[in-house]
């Protein structure tokens, strides 16, 4: 279970790195970063919502993905995105 969550952490971080590079390439990196910084205080609310939904999403096989995302949002420091490498969704979540 922890191994799958670690794979989802890597997936979410590489996906974030991919989006960060796409936005920077299109010239929207600055405005999007300003929006991210503005809504960062809402991360605890989003985290609680994800933890609330996580048991129900286990029925659909996405519980570990949601738990990993909630873990990343719970971290006191913003996680650093990984360099993009065409992230593939982890398999075997069920």
Secondary structure, DSSP 8 states (H G I E B T S, - for coil): -HHHHHHHHHHHHHHHHHHHHHHHHTT-HHHHHHHHHHHGGGHHHHHHHHHHHHHHHHTTT-HHHHHHHHHHHHSSS-------------S---
